């Protein structure tokens, strides 16, 4: 076991612990953890020659930051800071970024979707050329496995969703063109203006602020993007940004169409999302930080789309547990421990009914957890937050079955952790017992009877996913029918007989849900074309002359490519 002590920094010949003394704004990983403690330092304006600070991308140019503070990412396996040094951007730098984004938005306003599709496709091609460097860098910064995770799964998913967004932009159906020929009123979704994207720490590719799903959706909807990188993987983000800028230049995008800042202070981040030049914001990260950003955006009347936290309840009904308990224990173990549990759809809560099958199931999972290898967390903050969460669950009445202690793996790690609690205690203290423990751990709730199982469902907060396992014989159907109406209203995606960990980039996917899973239950962060409409405004044209209408709202449907609602019917035909 590698024990890691906080890295110490020197400023004015004083040693300080790197715990956000200077600039605290590090949105943390995904769903509720504290930051992974990137190393901060303050440096004078006359930077020492040996300290090379990475530039920021502003208005089409890589340029030195005007900020005086820097940070470094940490290798989670060795617990040592990585060599590249990155700047913390001050507010005056943000003002330049906003001005450039506003100018770019005015330039591209009204451009056909094919222009944005060309950029997205060129960017995807460029990423594939940089695949080896991206995978190597992300592995060093996050400790996520090279294969299959980064190389074979996440990177192809990233280029795939960029190309799906390109197809949606070129087609135009995502904008829901609607024509009422009798009144000559027409409407469609159009660009909303510069979009700020905050990326998380657990998906350095697929949710990266300048390459991931929010980025792709915002671009496809016709908006410039201001990317706010995550401090856990800044060098990975830098490579993406260089590739994006090359694609922007190759496809004739204006300066400022894509821009990158690595880090800001908390107050400056809140100021940014409420700025008049910002059209909307997409955020994936810790609940407490996300809610501060939401308050700032709401105060300014700006839309912000948040993904915050989720424990993803799994109900295993008695018939299913009796029929295939051992197989379900294996399936659950694989889902819960995959990627050291650092997925927003990790099954963090399992509900079973008390009987001999439930006892056997819990014993099997306990044994599986103790025998399974322990993975490395994304950073020190994830480890600290995990241990704090386990402690909170125990204080609320949960019993630790196994794990719960630091170590067991390389670098930042905690032993695979399983807790249990009885149904009555959960119902009585449901808020505390729904504390998200982001990582390789889960809580099993044992209900005494059907009524208690239903009461547990009634106490659940909003989640991204909810799952019910039942038998095909029909033994569990009555209980299923009682649970599902309640569970359905509390989750964005309902699953049957399937663990929730995977999130397919599908047109029908909903990666969203009621608060606190997200900040708005009506939108999804994954799934094209629906994800595009978060970053668009509904634009109505009343009695506007035909030649002044957007192309998709004119009588002739360009190349008959887009589905349009014409006089109450979906069609690709021309009007009339």
Secondary structure as GFF3:
##gff-version 3
##sequence-region A 1 576
A	DSSP	beta_strand	8	11	.	.	.	ID=ss1
A	DSSP	beta_strand	14	17	.	.	.	ID=ss2
A	DSSP	beta_strand	39	42	.	.	.	ID=ss3
A	DSSP	beta_strand	53	54	.	.	.	ID=ss4
A	DSSP	beta_strand	56	58	.	.	.	ID=ss5
A	DSSP	beta_strand	61	63	.	.	.	ID=ss6
A	DSSP	beta_strand	69	72	.	.	.	ID=ss7
A	DSSP	beta_strand	74	75	.	.	.	ID=ss8
A	DSSP	beta_strand	80	81	.	.	.	ID=ss9
A	DSSP	beta_strand	85	88	.	.	.	ID=ss10
A	DSSP	alpha_helix	91	108	.	.	.	ID=ss11
A	DSSP	alpha_helix	113	129	.	.	.	ID=ss12
A	DSSP	alpha_helix	131	142	.	.	.	ID=ss13
A	DSSP	pi_helix	146	154	.	.	.	ID=ss14
A	DSSP	alpha_helix	155	171	.	.	.	ID=ss15
A	DSSP	three_ten_helix	173	175	.	.	.	ID=ss16
A	DSSP	beta_strand	178	180	.	.	.	ID=ss17
A	DSSP	beta_strand	185	191	.	.	.	ID=ss18
A	DSSP	beta_strand	194	198	.	.	.	ID=ss19
A	DSSP	alpha_helix	213	220	.	.	.	ID=ss20
A	DSSP	beta_strand	225	228	.	.	.	ID=ss21
A	DSSP	alpha_helix	234	250	.	.	.	ID=ss22
A	DSSP	beta_strand	258	261	.	.	.	ID=ss23
A	DSSP	alpha_helix	266	273	.	.	.	ID=ss24
A	DSSP	beta_strand	278	284	.	.	.	ID=ss25
A	DSSP	alpha_helix	287	300	.	.	.	ID=ss26
A	DSSP	beta_strand	303	307	.	.	.	ID=ss27
A	DSSP	beta_strand	313	316	.	.	.	ID=ss28
A	DSSP	alpha_helix	318	337	.	.	.	ID=ss29
A	DSSP	three_ten_helix	338	341	.	.	.	ID=ss30
A	DSSP	beta_strand	349	353	.	.	.	ID=ss31
A	DSSP	alpha_helix	356	371	.	.	.	ID=ss32
A	DSSP	alpha_helix	380	395	.	.	.	ID=ss33
A	DSSP	beta_strand	399	402	.	.	.	ID=ss34
A	DSSP	beta_strand	417	422	.	.	.	ID=ss35
A	DSSP	alpha_helix	423	428	.	.	.	ID=ss36
A	DSSP	three_ten_helix	432	434	.	.	.	ID=ss37
A	DSSP	beta_strand	441	447	.	.	.	ID=ss38
A	DSSP	alpha_helix	450	459	.	.	.	ID=ss39
A	DSSP	beta_strand	463	469	.	.	.	ID=ss40
A	DSSP	alpha_helix	477	488	.	.	.	ID=ss41
A	DSSP	beta_strand	491	496	.	.	.	ID=ss42
A	DSSP	three_ten_helix	530	535	.	.	.	ID=ss43
A	DSSP	beta_strand	536	542	.	.	.	ID=ss44
A	DSSP	three_ten_helix	546	548	.	.	.	ID=ss45
A	DSSP	three_ten_helix	551	553	.	.	.	ID=ss46
A	DSSP	three_ten_helix	558	560	.	.	.	ID=ss47
A	DSSP	beta_strand	564	566	.	.	.	ID=ss48
A	DSSP	beta_strand	569	571	.	.	.	ID=ss49
###
